[in-house]
Amino acid sequence: FTPILLDDPVEHFDDLNAYSLLELIRGLIMKPGKGYQFIISTCEDRLFRLMRQKFSKLNGKVIFYVFESIGESGPKIKRL
């Protein structure tokens, strides 16, 4: 499989380009016979909400995590 790491990929994108990037990623994920894995980190709420909406129908191919806080034992992470 091919992992692809993206850190705040749409920081300076307008809404149309952010939407287009997610469509591209969705198309790559759905491509038969390929093993792409995208790891996307973002602090932009609009991108996070759009990803949850766009990828919600990928039936188990997408996992979302939210980093809630950092404590003495490390980050507190919640799976959605």
GUZADREN-343701 format. One record per atom (N, C-alpha, C): residue number from 1; x negated, y negated, z. Coordinates in pm, 1 decimal. Atoms other than C-alpha are relative to their C-alpha. Layout:
N
(atom NUM,(X,Y,Z))
...
END
This chain:
80
(atom 1,(-84.0,117.5,0.0))
(atom 1,(0.0,0.0,0.0))
(atom 1,(-89.1,-124.5,0.0))
(atom 2,(74.7,125.2,10.5))
(atom 2,(-107.7,-361.1,-48.4))
(atom 2,(56.4,-101.7,98.2))
(atom 3,(-49.2,102.6,-92.8))
(atom 3,(-73.4,-597.0,251.3))
(atom 3,(-31.6,-140.3,-52.3))
(atom 4,(16.5,139.5,39.9))
(atom 4,(-26.1,-966.7,176.0))
(atom 4,(37.0,-85.1,120.6))
(atom 5,(-21.3,84.0,-117.6))
(atom 5,(-62.0,-1215.4,463.0))
(atom 5,(24.2,-144.0,-44.0))
(atom 6,(-33.4,139.0,32.7))
(atom 6,(103.7,-1558.0,434.3))
(atom 6,(23.8,-76.2,130.1))
(atom 7,(-14.4,81.9,-120.1))
(atom 7,(66.8,-1822.9,705.9))
(atom 7,(59.0,-134.1,-39.9))
(atom 8,(-74.3,121.5,36.8))
(atom 8,(322.7,-2105.0,671.1))
(atom 8,(-12.0,-31.3,-148.7))
(atom 9,(21.8,13.5,143.9))
(atom 9,(339.3,-2060.0,294.0))
(atom 9,(75.2,-114.8,-66.6))
(atom 10,(-80.3,103.6,65.8))
(atom 10,(595.5,-2334.9,227.4))
(atom 10,(-5.7,-133.5,73.4))
(atom 11,(10.5,120.9,-82.3))
(atom 11,(472.5,-2613.2,452.6))
(atom 11,(30.2,-126.9,-79.1))
(atom 12,(-20.0,120.6,80.5))
(atom 12,(477.1,-2868.5,169.6))
(atom 12,(91.8,23.7,-119.3))
(atom 13,(-92.7,-31.6,108.8))
(atom 13,(741.2,-2705.8,-53.6))
(atom 13,(133.8,-68.6,24.1))
(atom 14,(-139.1,41.6,-14.0))
(atom 14,(1081.7,-2851.2,-124.2))
(atom 14,(86.2,126.0,7.7))
(atom 15,(-89.1,-115.7,-19.5))
(atom 15,(1386.1,-2627.6,-74.9))
(atom 15,(3.5,92.3,-121.3))
(atom 16,(-6.5,-82.5,121.1))
(atom 16,(1397.4,-2508.6,-437.2))
(atom 16,(-124.0,88.1,-14.6))
(atom 17,(122.6,-79.6,10.7))
(atom 17,(1032.3,-2395.6,-436.0))
(atom 17,(-10.5,103.9,111.6))
(atom 18,(-1.7,-98.5,-109.2))
(atom 18,(1071.3,-2225.9,-96.3))
(atom 18,(91.9,115.9,-36.9))
(atom 19,(-94.7,-101.7,43.7))
(atom 19,(1375.0,-2039.1,-230.9))
(atom 19,(-61.9,87.0,-109.9))
(atom 20,(63.2,-72.9,110.4))
(atom 20,(1181.1,-1942.0,-545.5))
(atom 20,(-108.8,94.5,50.3))
(atom 21,(103.7,-86.5,-56.7))
(atom 21,(890.6,-1805.1,-341.2))
(atom 21,(63.1,123.3,64.4))
(atom 22,(-66.1,-114.0,-63.7))
(atom 22,(1127.6,-1586.4,-139.7))
(atom 22,(60.8,94.6,-102.8))
(atom 23,(-50.8,-85.1,108.4))
(atom 23,(1288.4,-1460.7,-460.9))
(atom 23,(-112.8,83.7,-60.8))
(atom 24,(116.2,-71.6,51.9))
(atom 24,(942.6,-1366.4,-590.5))
(atom 24,(-39.4,113.4,95.1))
(atom 25,(35.4,-101.6,-100.0))
(atom 25,(861.0,-1181.3,-267.0))
(atom 25,(103.7,112.2,1.3))
(atom 26,(-105.6,-100.6,1.4))
(atom 26,(1198.5,-1003.7,-271.8))
(atom 26,(-12.1,90.2,-123.0))
(atom 27,(18.5,-78.7,121.5))
(atom 27,(1135.3,-894.6,-629.3))
(atom 27,(-116.5,96.2,10.9))
(atom 28,(116.2,-88.2,-18.2))
(atom 28,(792.9,-754.5,-538.0))
(atom 28,(30.1,113.4,97.3))
(atom 29,(-36.1,-103.1,-97.3))
(atom 29,(935.0,-567.9,-239.0))
(atom 29,(88.2,106.2,-65.3))
(atom 30,(-95.1,-92.1,61.7))
(atom 30,(1208.0,-412.6,-452.7))
(atom 30,(-57.1,74.7,-120.2))
(atom 31,(60.3,-63.4,116.8))
(atom 31,(972.7,-311.0,-735.1))
(atom 31,(-27.7,147.7,28.8))
(atom 32,(18.5,-142.9,-27.1))
(atom 32,(983.7,69.8,-756.1))
(atom 32,(-144.9,44.9,-22.2))
(atom 33,(131.5,-59.1,15.7))
(atom 33,(663.8,264.8,-708.1))
(atom 33,(-114.2,-81.7,56.5))
(atom 34,(105.8,84.8,-56.8))
(atom 34,(471.2,-18.8,-543.1))
(atom 34,(13.6,-1.1,151.4))
(atom 35,(-0.8,1.9,-144.9))
(atom 35,(375.2,-46.0,-178.8))
(atom 35,(-44.8,-132.9,57.1))
(atom 36,(35.4,130.5,-53.4))
(atom 36,(362.6,-416.0,-107.6))
(atom 36,(54.6,-16.5,141.6))
(atom 37,(-44.5,34.3,-134.2))
(atom 37,(378.9,-525.8,254.6))
(atom 37,(-34.3,-146.6,23.2))
(atom 38,(20.0,141.7,-25.7))
(atom 38,(425.6,-895.8,329.1))
(atom 38,(10.4,-25.8,148.7))
(atom 39,(-3.2,45.9,-138.3))
(atom 39,(342.8,-1040.2,668.2))
(atom 39,(-0.4,-152.1,-8.8))
(atom 40,(-17.6,144.3,13.9))
(atom 40,(471.3,-1396.3,685.8))
(atom 40,(16.3,-59.8,138.7))
(atom 41,(-16.0,71.3,-126.4))
(atom 41,(419.7,-1622.8,983.2))
(atom 41,(37.1,-144.3,-33.0))
(atom 42,(-42.6,137.4,24.4))
(atom 42,(595.6,-1956.2,999.7))
(atom 42,(55.4,-61.0,127.6))
(atom 43,(-64.4,72.6,-109.3))
(atom 43,(703.8,-2219.3,1246.7))
(atom 43,(112.4,-87.1,-55.6))
(atom 44,(-107.0,77.3,63.4))
(atom 44,(950.2,-2369.4,999.0))
(atom 44,(132.0,75.5,11.7))
(atom 45,(-129.3,-63.4,-23.1))
(atom 45,(1303.8,-2289.6,1105.8))
(atom 45,(77.9,20.0,-129.8))
(atom 46,(-75.4,-13.1,125.2))
(atom 46,(1448.8,-2351.7,758.1))
(atom 46,(-47.4,120.7,-80.4))
(atom 47,(52.8,-116.4,71.0))
(atom 47,(1219.2,-2089.3,603.4))
(atom 47,(42.6,128.7,70.2))
(atom 48,(-38.3,-118.6,-76.4))
(atom 48,(1292.0,-1841.1,881.8))
(atom 48,(146.2,34.6,-23.5))
(atom 49,(-141.7,-24.3,23.6))
(atom 49,(1668.4,-1881.6,839.5))
(atom 49,(25.1,48.3,-142.8))
(atom 50,(-16.5,-40.5,139.4))
(atom 50,(1640.4,-1851.3,462.2))
(atom 50,(-51.2,142.9,-21.9))
(atom 51,(51.7,-136.7,11.7))
(atom 51,(1425.2,-1536.5,490.9))
(atom 51,(99.0,100.6,58.4))
(atom 52,(-96.7,-91.7,-61.2))
(atom 52,(1677.4,-1375.6,725.0))
(atom 52,(120.9,17.8,-89.6))
(atom 53,(-114.8,-8.6,89.5))
(atom 53,(1956.0,-1455.3,481.5))
(atom 53,(-34.8,77.6,-127.1))
(atom 54,(38.6,-62.6,127.7))
(atom 54,(1770.2,-1348.0,163.3))
(atom 54,(-36.3,146.8,15.8))
(atom 55,(51.0,-135.4,-16.2))
(atom 55,(1618.3,-1029.8,305.5))
(atom 55,(92.1,89.7,82.6))
(atom 56,(-87.9,-77.4,-87.9))
(atom 56,(1912.5,-913.0,518.6))
(atom 56,(55.3,125.3,-67.6))
(atom 57,(-59.1,-113.7,70.6))
(atom 57,(2034.4,-672.7,248.8))
(atom 57,(-104.2,98.2,-52.5))
(atom 58,(105.5,-90.5,46.6))
(atom 58,(1703.5,-491.4,200.0))
(atom 58,(-3.4,129.9,79.9))
(atom 59,(-22.2,-127.5,-68.2))
(atom 59,(1822.2,-210.6,429.2))
(atom 59,(-124.8,65.1,58.7))
(atom 60,(110.3,-60.8,-71.8))
(atom 60,(1538.1,-139.2,668.0))
(atom 60,(-138.2,-29.8,-54.3))
(atom 61,(131.0,32.3,55.4))
(atom 61,(1259.6,-278.2,450.7))
(atom 61,(-59.9,-125.6,62.2))
(atom 62,(43.3,126.4,-58.3))
(atom 62,(1232.6,-596.9,656.5))
(atom 62,(16.7,4.8,150.8))
(atom 63,(-5.0,10.5,-146.0))
(atom 63,(1154.0,-649.2,1024.2))
(atom 63,(-35.4,-143.9,35.6))
(atom 64,(26.9,135.3,-46.8))
(atom 64,(1170.4,-988.2,1195.5))
(atom 64,(-39.1,3.4,146.9))
(atom 65,(43.1,17.5,-137.6))
(atom 65,(987.2,-1081.1,1513.8))
(atom 65,(-0.1,-149.1,31.7))
(atom 66,(6.7,137.6,-46.9))
(atom 66,(1010.2,-1399.9,1718.2))
(atom 66,(-98.1,-4.1,116.5))
(atom 67,(92.5,22.0,-110.1))
(atom 67,(723.9,-1515.3,1937.0))
(atom 67,(66.4,-98.8,94.5))
(atom 68,(-76.0,82.1,-92.9))
(atom 68,(894.8,-1651.3,2245.9))
(atom 68,(-86.8,-87.0,88.9))
(atom 69,(86.4,76.3,-89.6))
(atom 69,(611.3,-1759.7,2472.9))
(atom 69,(-132.9,73.0,16.5))
(atom 70,(128.4,-62.3,-33.1))
(atom 70,(259.3,-1689.8,2590.5))
(atom 70,(-15.7,-4.8,151.6))
(atom 71,(17.0,-9.6,-144.3))
(atom 71,(199.7,-1570.2,2944.4))
(atom 71,(-136.7,55.3,34.9))
(atom 72,(127.8,-52.5,-47.4))
(atom 72,(-81.4,-1427.2,3150.1))
(atom 72,(-38.6,130.6,-68.8))
(atom 73,(29.3,-128.7,63.5))
(atom 73,(-50.6,-1087.9,2982.0))
(atom 73,(6.4,-6.6,-152.9))
(atom 74,(-0.3,15.3,145.1))
(atom 74,(-34.2,-1230.2,2628.8))
(atom 74,(133.0,-52.1,-51.1))
(atom 75,(-123.4,54.4,57.5))
(atom 75,(240.7,-1331.6,2388.6))
(atom 75,(121.8,87.5,29.4))
(atom 76,(-127.0,-69.7,-16.2))
(atom 76,(603.8,-1239.1,2449.3))
(atom 76,(68.3,-1.0,-135.6))
(atom 77,(-52.4,-15.8,135.5))
(atom 77,(747.7,-1104.2,2123.5))
(atom 77,(132.3,75.9,6.8))
(atom 78,(-130.5,-66.1,4.6))
(atom 78,(1108.2,-1010.3,2049.2))
(atom 78,(29.5,41.0,-143.4))
(atom 79,(-40.9,-47.6,132.0))
(atom 79,(1218.4,-794.9,1756.6))
(atom 79,(148.1,-29.9,-19.4))
(atom 80,(-140.2,33.9,29.0))
(atom 80,(1539.8,-914.8,1594.8))
(atom 80,(67.3,111.6,-76.6))
END
